[in-house]
Amino acid sequence: MQKKLSITKVAKYRGYYFDRHKMYEIELEVSGQPIGKGRPRFTKVGHTYTPQKTKEYERRIHAAAWAEMAKHNIDQTLRPVAVEIIAFMDIPQSWSKKKRLEAEYGAISPMTKPDVDNIAKIALDGLSGTIFADDKQVTSMKVKKTYCHPDRGPVLYISVSWTDEGA
């Protein structure tokens, strides 16, 4: 005799089960070669500042996040969030056709700069204040670097998800 299951709404999302709670997910893409968070710079008198290239890229991430939030009419969350980041990097033009094909089909992974931790830092700093209030809300993160398809071009893909549990 089989045990009768109770009738409750259970959603499965990437291996996690959420009982009777709405799941939110915001996905965004920032076109162009992904960059990592630059090291702080120092002036001659000892003041620190963030490099301009880093500031500009954080602004692009911030703007893309706001656009997605407005498009889906979702407010900033104060809940714990899970973040997935995939940096699709350009395949070097100088590589042979064989090596370029290997990179295109995932046989070769990028082991060049920027480092994945610096990609994560710039992405989280760009998202802070938009989708979530502070990066301390991130309880799970997956970061990956891979080569992009030549027809698609380099892009930074970011997905942020959370539930309304306890809200």
C-alpha positions as CSV (number, residue, x, y, z in Angstrom):
1,M,0.0,0.0,0.0
2,Q,1.4,3.4,-1.0
3,K,1.5,6.3,1.4
4,K,-0.8,9.1,0.3
5,L,0.9,12.4,-0.3
6,S,-0.5,15.6,1.1
7,I,-1.7,18.1,-1.5
8,T,0.7,21.0,-1.1
9,K,2.4,23.0,-3.7
10,V,6.0,22.2,-3.8
11,A,8.3,23.8,-6.4
12,K,11.6,22.3,-7.4
13,Y,14.2,24.8,-8.5
14,R,17.7,23.7,-9.3
15,G,17.6,20.9,-6.8
16,Y,16.0,22.9,-4.0
17,Y,12.4,22.5,-2.9
18,F,10.3,25.5,-1.8
19,D,7.0,24.8,-0.2
20,R,4.2,27.3,-1.1
21,H,6.5,30.2,-1.7
22,K,6.9,32.3,-4.8
23,M,10.3,32.0,-6.5
24,Y,11.8,35.1,-8.1
25,E,14.6,35.1,-10.7
26,I,16.2,38.0,-12.5
27,E,18.5,37.2,-15.4
28,L,20.6,39.9,-17.1
29,E,23.4,40.1,-19.6
30,V,26.1,42.7,-19.9
31,S,27.6,42.7,-23.4
32,G,31.3,43.0,-24.1
33,Q,34.4,41.3,-22.7
34,P,33.9,40.6,-19.0
35,I,36.3,42.3,-16.7
36,G,37.3,41.7,-13.1
37,K,37.3,44.1,-10.1
38,G,40.4,46.3,-10.3
39,R,42.6,46.8,-7.3
40,P,42.2,50.1,-5.4
41,R,44.7,52.7,-6.5
42,F,46.4,55.3,-4.2
43,T,47.2,58.9,-4.8
44,K,50.5,60.5,-3.8
45,V,48.9,61.8,-0.6
46,G,47.5,58.4,0.4
47,H,43.9,58.6,-0.7
48,T,42.4,55.5,-2.3
49,Y,40.2,55.4,-5.4
50,T,38.6,52.8,-7.7
51,P,39.9,52.7,-11.2
52,Q,37.6,54.3,-13.8
53,K,37.3,51.1,-15.9
54,T,36.0,49.2,-12.9
55,K,33.5,52.0,-12.0
56,E,32.1,52.1,-15.6
57,Y,31.6,48.3,-15.7
58,E,29.9,48.4,-12.3
59,R,27.6,51.1,-13.7
60,R,26.7,49.0,-16.7
61,I,25.8,46.0,-14.5
62,H,23.8,48.3,-12.2
63,A,21.9,49.7,-15.2
64,A,21.2,46.3,-16.6
65,A,19.9,45.1,-13.2
66,W,17.6,48.1,-12.8
67,A,16.2,47.6,-16.3
68,E,15.3,44.0,-15.6
69,M,13.8,44.9,-12.2
70,A,11.6,47.5,-13.9
71,K,10.7,45.2,-16.8
72,H,9.4,42.5,-14.4
73,N,8.0,45.1,-11.9
74,I,10.0,43.6,-9.0
75,D,11.2,45.5,-5.9
76,Q,14.5,45.2,-4.3
77,T,14.7,42.2,-2.0
78,L,16.0,41.9,1.6
79,R,15.8,38.1,1.4
80,P,18.8,35.8,1.1
81,V,19.7,35.3,-2.6
82,A,21.5,32.8,-4.8
83,V,23.7,34.2,-7.6
84,E,25.0,32.5,-10.7
85,I,27.6,34.2,-12.9
86,I,28.9,33.0,-16.3
87,A,31.6,35.0,-18.0
88,F,31.6,34.2,-21.7
89,M,35.1,35.2,-22.9
90,D,36.4,36.0,-26.4
91,I,38.4,33.3,-28.1
92,P,41.9,34.7,-29.0
93,Q,42.2,35.5,-32.8
94,S,45.8,34.3,-32.8
95,W,44.8,30.6,-32.0
96,S,44.8,28.0,-34.7
97,K,41.4,26.9,-36.2
98,K,41.6,23.6,-34.3
99,K,42.2,25.3,-31.0
100,R,39.5,27.8,-31.7
101,L,37.0,25.0,-32.3
102,E,38.1,23.2,-29.1
103,A,37.4,26.4,-27.2
104,E,34.1,27.0,-28.9
105,Y,32.8,23.5,-27.9
106,G,34.1,23.7,-24.4
107,A,37.1,21.4,-24.6
108,I,39.3,24.3,-23.5
109,S,38.5,26.6,-20.6
110,P,39.9,30.1,-20.2
111,M,42.8,30.2,-17.7
112,T,43.6,33.9,-18.2
113,K,42.7,37.1,-16.4
114,P,40.3,38.1,-15.1
115,D,40.2,35.7,-12.2
116,V,36.7,34.3,-11.3
117,D,36.8,35.9,-7.8
118,N,37.4,39.3,-9.3
119,I,34.5,38.7,-11.8
120,A,32.3,37.8,-8.9
121,K,33.4,40.9,-6.9
122,I,32.6,43.3,-9.7
123,A,29.2,41.6,-10.4
124,L,28.2,41.7,-6.8
125,D,29.3,45.3,-6.4
126,G,27.3,46.3,-9.5
127,L,24.2,44.5,-8.2
128,S,24.3,45.9,-4.7
129,G,21.6,48.5,-4.2
130,T,19.5,47.2,-7.2
131,I,18.3,43.6,-6.9
132,F,19.5,43.2,-3.4
133,A,20.4,45.8,-0.8
134,D,23.9,44.4,0.1
135,D,26.1,41.6,-1.1
136,K,26.0,40.1,2.5
137,Q,22.6,38.7,1.4
138,V,24.3,36.3,-1.0
139,T,24.1,32.8,0.5
140,S,25.0,30.8,-2.6
141,M,27.1,31.6,-5.6
142,K,28.3,29.8,-8.7
143,V,30.9,31.5,-11.0
144,K,32.2,30.1,-14.2
145,K,34.4,31.3,-17.1
146,T,34.0,29.8,-20.5
147,Y,34.6,30.8,-24.1
148,C,31.8,32.2,-26.1
149,H,30.5,31.2,-29.5
150,P,32.1,33.5,-32.1
151,D,28.7,34.5,-33.5
152,R,27.4,35.5,-30.1
153,G,30.3,37.5,-28.8
154,P,31.6,38.0,-25.2
155,V,29.0,38.7,-22.5
156,L,28.6,38.5,-18.7
157,Y,25.5,36.5,-17.7
158,I,24.1,37.0,-14.2
159,S,21.2,35.2,-12.6
160,V,19.9,36.2,-9.1
161,S,17.1,34.1,-7.4
162,W,15.3,34.2,-4.1
163,T,11.9,33.2,-2.5
164,D,9.4,35.3,-0.7
165,E,9.6,32.9,2.3
166,G,9.1,34.8,5.6
167,A,8.4,38.1,3.8
